[in-house]
Amino acid sequence: MRRFLLRFFGLSSFAAMVICGIVDLVASSGQTATIFRTLGAHWLSLHNASLQDIYDTLNEDGPSSFWQGFLLPILSQPAIIVFGCLAVLFLALALLFPRRGRDERWLDDARYDRRRD
């Protein structure tokens, strides 16, 4: 199950990377250079209020080191790079978990329990 979830998140991140790349290529099609927008710019174009809510929640007691030190540097990177790194991370972690063999899968099923006979 862990391996499935890691592969799912990895492939979802890869799909988000491809979509952000296509959006950036279409947006800069009339220009001579390709412009890759940041993750924060993509987030602002999709839903501005949610990013503002996260900022307000983290900074309600004063300046937050989590916002300044962790989230802001990630939001200032190109979205295609952020999602690409997440995809590589999740898929590499999925490779660390071994596959269950065919015999081990049948041992979990109560219908094939030989000890009851």
N, C-alpha and C positions, 0 to 999 in steps of 0.2 A: 504494500500500500504506500509506503514511504517513497519507493522508487517511482511508482505511478504518479504521485503528487509532484515530485521533483521534475519528472519528465513533462508533466502537464504545464507547470509553471515555466519551464524552460522553453517549451514550444510556444506558449502564449507570449512570452517575452520576445521570442524571435519573430512572431507574427506582428507584435506591436512595433518592433524595429523596422520591419519591412514596410508597414503602413506609414510610419513616420518618415521613412526615406522617400516613399512615393509622394506623400503630401509635400515634402520639401522640394522634390524635383519638379512637381507640377507648379508649385508656387513660384519657383525661380526659372521657369521655362523660357520666359521672354528676355532673360538677362544673360550676359556672357559667362557669368560664374554661378556655380551652384551654392546656394546659401542654406546651411543647415541651422534650423532654429533650435533654441534651447528647450529643455524639458519644461522650464517655467513658462516659456512663451506658448508652448502647445497647451499646457494646463490652463493658462489664462484665456486662450481662445476657446477652449471647451467649456470651462465652468469657473468663472472668476470668483464667485462667492465662496466656493469650497476652499480655495487657496487662502482667501482672506480670513475665513473662519479658523483655519489651522494656525495662521499667523496670530490672530487675536487670542486664541486659546493658549498658545505657547508663551505669549508675551504679556499676559494679563497681570502677572506679578512683577513685571520688569523685564529687561532684556534677557532673552533665553540663549544660553550657550548651545543648546541643542539646535535651535534655529540657525544661529550664526555659524556654528562649527560643523554641522552635519548636513542639514537640509538645504541651506542656501548654496553651498558648493555643488551639491548634486543638481539642484534646479538650474544652475548656471552652465551646466554642461550640455552639449548637443544631445537631443533625445535619442538619436540613432546609436550613439555611443553608450548611453546609460542602459538602454534596453538590450543592446548587444552584449554588454558585460554581464547583465543579469542572466541572459540566456546561456552564456558560456558557463557561468557559475552554477546555475541550477542543473544543466546537463552534465557537467563534470561531477557534481555531487551525486547525481543519479547513477553514474558509473561505479561509484564506490560501494553501493549496495549490491550484494550478489543476487543473481536470479535464483529463484527456487526451481529445483529440478522437477521433472515430471512426477517422480515418485513422491516427493515431498508434498505436492499439491493434493495427491489422492489421500495422503495420510490425515489431512485435516477434515476430510469428509466422513461423517458418521456412518454413511451407508456402506463404506468399504472398510469398516473397522473389523478386523479379524479376531480381536480379543473377545467379542461377544459370542462367537460360535462355540 
